[in-house]
Structure formats: C-alpha cells, structure tokens
Amino acid sequence: MSTILDGKKIAESLLEELSDQVGRLKQEGVIPKLAVVLAGDDPASKLYIRAKERTCQRTGVNLQLFNLPDDAPEAEMLDLIRQLNLDDSVHGIMIELPLPSGMDKNRILQALSPSKDVDGVHTVNRGLLLSGGDGLFPVTPQSCLEIILRSGFTIAGKHAVLVGRGETVGKPLVFMMLNHNATVTVCHTKTTDLASFTRQADILVVAVGKPNIITGDMIKPGAIVVDAGINDTGSGICGDVDFQQARQIAGAISPVPGGVGSLTTALLQKNLLKAIRMR
C-alpha cells in the first residue's frame, strides 16, 4: 500500500513558515499585500478567491480584491493593472481566469509587471524559468515539487515522466524538474503507447484533465505518483489517476482532493514574499 502524499499537512507546515516570515516583515515596516483582480462573477473563481482569503488571514498577508463587472472594457482592466503596477504598497498581482470573452488574455497577462507576477504567467518569468534564472514561477508545478520534496523523497537522478504539456503545469514543470536534476520525459495527446512510457517512471506526474486516464497497470511498482488533475464527474471530484488501483502499485501517491491543490494558495504567498525580497 502506498504512502499518501498529504498536501493538507504540508500546506499547514508551509503556512506556519510563511506566517513567521510575514511577522518579521511587519516588524521591518513591510505589510505584504496581494492584489487579486476578478472580472465578472465566475463561481469557481470566487471559490478560489475565498480560499486565498482564508490562507492570507492565517499568515497576515493583506489581500485586496478588485472586482470589475463582466462587461467592463479591456481598457479598464489594463488601466487597473497599470495602477497596481505603480502602487508601491502592492507587492503581488494575480489575475483570476477565465476572463470575460471581450478581453484578450495574453494582452492582459503581459500588462503585469514581471516583478509582481506572483502567478508566474508573464513571458519574462517564463523565460527566466527556461534559462535557469531567478523569477516568479507558476504555483501548481511548484506544488508538484514541494509535495515530493517535503514528503522526504529526492528528485535528482530520477526518471520523471510528465503526462500533459499544458501551459499551466506540464511545460513549466519540465524545466523545474530539470533544475532539480531529473531525467525528464514528456507525454501528450500525440504520444503512442502511453503506458510504455509511464511504466518507466520513477516519478510520474499527471496533468491532463481526464478522469482516471492512468490505471494501476500503467505504473512502475514503487513509483512516486503525483496527480495534478482535477475533474468534477458529477458524483464527486477525482484526479487523472485511478487512485484505488494506483495506490496498490505506487510507492507514494498524492490524492485528489487533498494533494497538489492543497498547496497552491500557500505557494502563491511564498511567491509574494519572494517578490518582496527580489525588489
């Protein structure tokens, strides 16, 4: 039976560390502030914002929500971002997605100051990740690393197989894994005989958005399995890995929910504090 990679427990530890760091910053006269921008009233976005508010209350970070109407013109959003970029009291900015249909996602995200881009979406930060530089990087792939490392496992020298090459998780995780000296294989929709690759993985990370696409017979015995997928099946939330099958084979596995997703709001704050230090 697998070791369960407990994201909730790791998140609690992270939040305690962050709370101490925020306390020290406040003693120095710095009040960490995160600006969250929401256009419209998407229910999922509002749910995520409430989660961020709860963790910010835990650590002492000041979160301010800017909620534009669904029919706000793109120019209004860009003007708000420019104001937040120039506001020295704001240390990090996050744009909640999806944006309303009338807004150009790429134009909005590229308007962010890279030094305040705590979600790691700006091309400058993506370039720093690619080149091995120091920047602000996406939190979900960071969560995949943290849940492995903080559970006592090593990445260096291991064969990491990533299933999924999306902009949010798969692509940035390639370079994060390389920076931790893993040997990396990337699988995607055009990969033939997926199982032949996944069975080679010492570390298997799955982020494709398809329920139970990875079954027990596709996993190398003793492998570390990190499920970064989240799917609403109508009868509940599940990941991309068949958890019940996989836990019989894997050496360690992250559950959904309670795994990777539990760390993201804490790591967003970690990026915020990193932004303060970098400035």
C-alpha positions as CSV (number, residue, x, y, z in Angstrom):
1,M,0.0,0.0,0.0
2,S,1.3,3.4,-1.0
3,T,2.5,6.3,1.2
4,I,-0.1,9.1,0.9
5,L,1.5,12.4,-0.1
6,D,-0.6,14.6,2.3
7,G,-0.9,18.0,0.7
8,K,-3.0,19.4,3.6
9,K,-0.4,18.5,6.1
10,I,2.4,20.1,4.0
11,A,0.3,23.2,3.4
12,E,-0.1,23.6,7.2
13,S,3.7,23.5,7.6
14,L,4.2,26.0,4.8
15,L,1.6,28.4,6.2
16,E,3.4,28.3,9.6
17,E,6.7,29.2,7.9
18,L,5.0,32.0,5.9
19,S,3.3,33.4,9.0
20,D,6.7,33.7,10.7
21,Q,8.2,35.4,7.6
22,V,5.3,37.8,7.4
23,G,5.7,38.7,11.1
24,R,9.3,39.5,10.5
25,L,8.5,41.7,7.5
26,K,5.9,43.6,9.5
27,Q,8.5,44.3,12.2
28,E,10.6,45.9,9.5
29,G,7.6,48.0,8.4
30,V,6.6,46.0,5.3
31,I,3.0,44.8,5.1
32,P,2.8,42.2,2.4
33,K,-0.1,43.0,0.0
34,L,-1.6,40.8,-2.7
35,A,-4.0,42.4,-5.2
36,V,-6.4,39.9,-6.8
37,V,-8.3,41.1,-9.9
38,L,-11.5,39.4,-11.0
39,A,-13.6,40.4,-14.0
40,G,-17.1,39.1,-13.7
41,D,-18.6,36.7,-11.2
42,D,-17.4,33.2,-12.3
43,P,-18.4,30.9,-9.4
44,A,-15.2,28.8,-9.5
45,S,-13.0,32.0,-9.4
46,K,-14.9,33.3,-6.4
47,L,-14.4,29.9,-4.7
48,Y,-10.6,30.1,-5.3
49,I,-10.6,33.7,-4.0
50,R,-12.2,32.7,-0.8
51,A,-9.6,30.0,-0.3
52,K,-6.9,32.7,-0.9
53,E,-8.5,35.0,1.6
54,R,-8.6,32.3,4.3
55,T,-4.9,31.4,3.9
56,C,-3.9,35.1,3.8
57,Q,-5.8,35.7,7.1
58,R,-3.8,32.8,8.5
59,T,-0.4,34.3,7.6
60,G,-1.2,38.0,8.0
61,V,-1.0,38.9,4.3
62,N,-3.2,41.8,3.2
63,L,-5.4,40.6,0.3
64,Q,-7.4,43.2,-1.7
65,L,-9.9,42.1,-4.2
66,F,-10.6,44.3,-7.3
67,N,-13.8,43.0,-8.9
68,L,-14.7,44.5,-12.3
69,P,-18.1,43.9,-13.9
70,D,-18.4,41.2,-16.5
71,D,-18.9,43.8,-19.3
72,A,-16.0,46.0,-18.2
73,P,-14.0,47.1,-21.3
74,E,-10.5,45.8,-21.7
75,A,-9.1,49.3,-21.4
76,E,-10.5,49.5,-17.8
77,M,-8.7,46.3,-16.9
78,L,-5.4,47.5,-18.4
79,D,-5.7,50.8,-16.6
80,L,-6.3,49.0,-13.3
81,I,-3.2,46.8,-13.8
82,R,-1.1,49.9,-14.6
83,Q,-2.2,51.5,-11.4
84,L,-1.4,48.3,-9.4
85,N,2.0,48.0,-11.1
86,L,2.9,51.6,-9.9
87,D,1.5,51.2,-6.4
88,D,4.4,50.5,-4.1
89,S,2.1,49.2,-1.4
90,V,1.1,46.3,-3.7
91,H,3.8,43.6,-3.8
92,G,1.9,41.0,-6.0
93,I,-0.9,40.9,-8.5
94,M,-2.9,37.9,-9.6
95,I,-5.5,37.9,-12.5
96,E,-8.2,35.4,-11.9
97,L,-9.0,33.3,-15.0
98,P,-11.1,32.9,-17.1
99,L,-11.5,36.4,-18.3
100,P,-14.7,37.7,-20.0
101,S,-15.0,37.0,-23.7
102,G,-14.3,40.6,-24.6
103,M,-10.8,40.7,-23.1
104,D,-7.6,39.4,-24.7
105,K,-6.0,37.1,-22.2
106,N,-2.5,37.4,-23.5
107,R,-2.6,41.2,-23.6
108,I,-4.0,41.4,-20.0
109,L,-1.4,39.0,-18.6
110,Q,1.5,40.7,-20.4
111,A,0.5,44.0,-18.9
112,L,1.5,42.8,-15.5
113,S,4.8,43.9,-14.0
114,P,7.0,40.8,-14.0
115,S,8.3,41.7,-10.6
116,K,4.7,41.5,-9.2
117,D,3.5,38.5,-11.3
118,V,3.0,36.1,-8.4
119,D,1.3,33.5,-10.6
120,G,4.3,33.3,-13.0
121,V,2.4,33.9,-16.2
122,H,4.4,36.7,-17.7
123,T,6.8,35.8,-20.5
124,V,9.7,37.4,-18.6
125,N,9.2,34.9,-15.8
126,R,8.7,32.0,-18.2
127,G,11.9,33.0,-19.9
128,L,13.8,33.1,-16.5
129,L,12.4,29.6,-15.8
130,L,13.6,28.3,-19.2
131,S,17.1,29.9,-18.7
132,G,17.6,28.8,-15.1
133,G,17.2,32.3,-13.8
134,D,15.6,33.5,-10.6
135,G,12.0,34.7,-11.1
136,L,8.4,34.1,-10.1
137,F,7.2,30.7,-11.3
138,P,3.7,29.1,-11.5
139,V,2.4,27.6,-8.3
140,T,0.8,24.4,-9.4
141,P,4.1,22.9,-10.8
142,Q,5.8,24.2,-7.7
143,S,3.2,22.3,-5.7
144,C,4.2,19.1,-7.6
145,L,7.8,19.5,-6.5
146,E,7.0,20.6,-2.9
147,I,4.7,17.6,-2.3
148,I,7.6,15.3,-3.3
149,L,10.4,17.0,-1.6
150,R,8.6,17.8,1.7
151,S,7.5,14.2,1.9
152,G,11.1,13.2,2.1
153,F,11.8,12.0,-1.4
154,T,14.5,13.1,-3.8
155,I,14.2,14.1,-7.4
156,A,17.8,14.3,-8.6
157,G,18.8,11.3,-10.7
158,K,15.2,10.0,-11.0
159,H,13.3,9.5,-14.3
160,A,10.4,11.8,-14.2
161,V,7.6,11.2,-16.7
162,L,5.2,14.0,-17.2
163,V,1.8,13.3,-18.8
164,G,0.5,16.6,-20.1
165,R,2.2,19.5,-21.8
166,G,-0.2,22.3,-20.8
167,E,0.9,25.9,-20.2
168,T,-0.2,25.8,-16.6
169,V,1.5,22.6,-15.3
170,G,3.3,20.4,-17.9
171,K,5.5,22.9,-19.7
172,P,6.9,24.8,-16.7
173,L,7.3,21.6,-14.8
174,V,9.7,20.2,-17.4
175,F,12.2,22.9,-16.6
176,M,11.6,22.8,-12.8
177,M,12.3,19.0,-12.9
178,L,15.5,19.6,-15.0
179,N,16.6,22.3,-12.5
180,H,16.3,19.5,-9.8
181,N,18.5,17.2,-12.0
182,A,15.8,14.7,-13.0
183,T,15.8,12.9,-16.3
184,V,12.5,14.1,-18.0
185,T,10.2,12.5,-20.5
186,V,7.1,14.4,-21.7
187,C,4.0,12.6,-22.9
188,H,1.0,14.2,-24.6
189,T,-2.0,13.6,-26.8
190,K,0.1,12.5,-29.8
191,T,2.2,10.0,-27.7
192,T,1.7,6.5,-28.9
193,D,1.7,3.6,-26.4
194,L,1.5,5.9,-23.3
195,A,1.8,3.0,-20.9
196,S,5.2,2.1,-22.2
197,F,6.5,5.4,-21.0
198,T,4.6,5.7,-17.7
199,R,5.9,2.3,-16.6
200,Q,9.4,3.6,-16.8
201,A,8.7,6.5,-14.4
202,D,10.4,6.7,-11.0
203,I,8.3,9.9,-10.7
204,L,5.0,10.1,-12.6
205,V,3.2,13.4,-12.8
206,V,-0.2,13.6,-14.5
207,A,-1.9,16.8,-15.5
208,V,-4.3,16.3,-18.4
209,G,-7.8,16.8,-17.1
210,K,-9.2,13.4,-17.9
211,P,-10.6,11.2,-15.1
212,N,-8.6,8.0,-14.3
213,I,-6.6,8.1,-17.5
214,I,-3.7,6.5,-15.6
215,T,-4.6,3.0,-14.3
216,G,-2.7,0.7,-12.0
217,D,-1.1,-1.4,-14.8
218,M,0.5,1.8,-16.2
219,I,2.6,2.4,-13.1
220,K,6.0,1.1,-12.2
221,P,6.0,-0.7,-8.8
222,G,7.2,1.7,-6.1
223,A,7.0,4.8,-8.3
224,I,6.0,8.2,-6.9
225,V,2.7,9.3,-8.5
226,V,1.7,13.0,-8.4
227,D,-1.8,13.6,-9.6
228,A,-2.2,17.3,-10.6
229,G,-5.5,16.7,-12.4
230,I,-8.9,17.7,-11.0
231,N,-12.2,16.6,-12.5
232,D,-15.8,17.1,-11.5
233,T,-17.5,13.9,-12.5
234,G,-20.9,15.0,-11.2
235,S,-20.7,12.4,-8.4
236,G,-17.6,13.9,-6.9
237,I,-14.1,15.3,-7.5
238,C,-11.3,13.0,-8.8
239,G,-7.9,13.2,-10.4
240,D,-6.4,11.9,-13.6
241,V,-5.1,8.8,-11.8
242,D,-7.3,5.9,-10.8
243,F,-6.4,6.3,-7.1
244,Q,-7.6,3.0,-5.8
245,Q,-5.7,1.0,-8.4
246,A,-2.6,3.1,-8.3
247,R,-2.2,3.0,-4.5
248,Q,-1.8,-0.8,-4.7
249,I,1.2,-0.3,-7.0
250,A,2.9,3.0,-6.3
251,G,5.3,3.7,-3.5
252,A,3.7,7.0,-2.9
253,I,0.8,8.9,-4.3
254,S,-1.0,12.2,-4.0
255,P,-4.8,12.1,-3.5
256,V,-7.4,14.3,-5.2
257,P,-8.6,16.3,-3.3
258,G,-6.0,16.7,-0.5
259,G,-2.9,16.6,-2.6
260,V,-1.3,19.1,-5.0
261,G,-4.2,21.5,-5.0
262,S,-3.9,22.0,-1.2
263,L,-0.5,23.7,-1.6
264,T,-1.3,26.2,-4.3
265,T,-2.6,29.1,-2.1
266,A,0.3,28.8,0.3
267,L,2.8,28.8,-2.6
268,L,1.1,31.9,-4.0
269,Q,2.0,33.6,-0.8
270,K,5.5,32.2,-0.9
271,N,5.9,33.8,-4.4
272,L,4.5,37.1,-2.9
273,L,7.3,37.1,-0.2
274,K,9.8,36.2,-2.9
275,A,8.7,39.2,-4.9
276,I,9.3,41.4,-1.9
277,R,12.8,40.1,-1.4
278,M,13.6,40.4,-5.1
279,R,12.5,44.1,-5.1
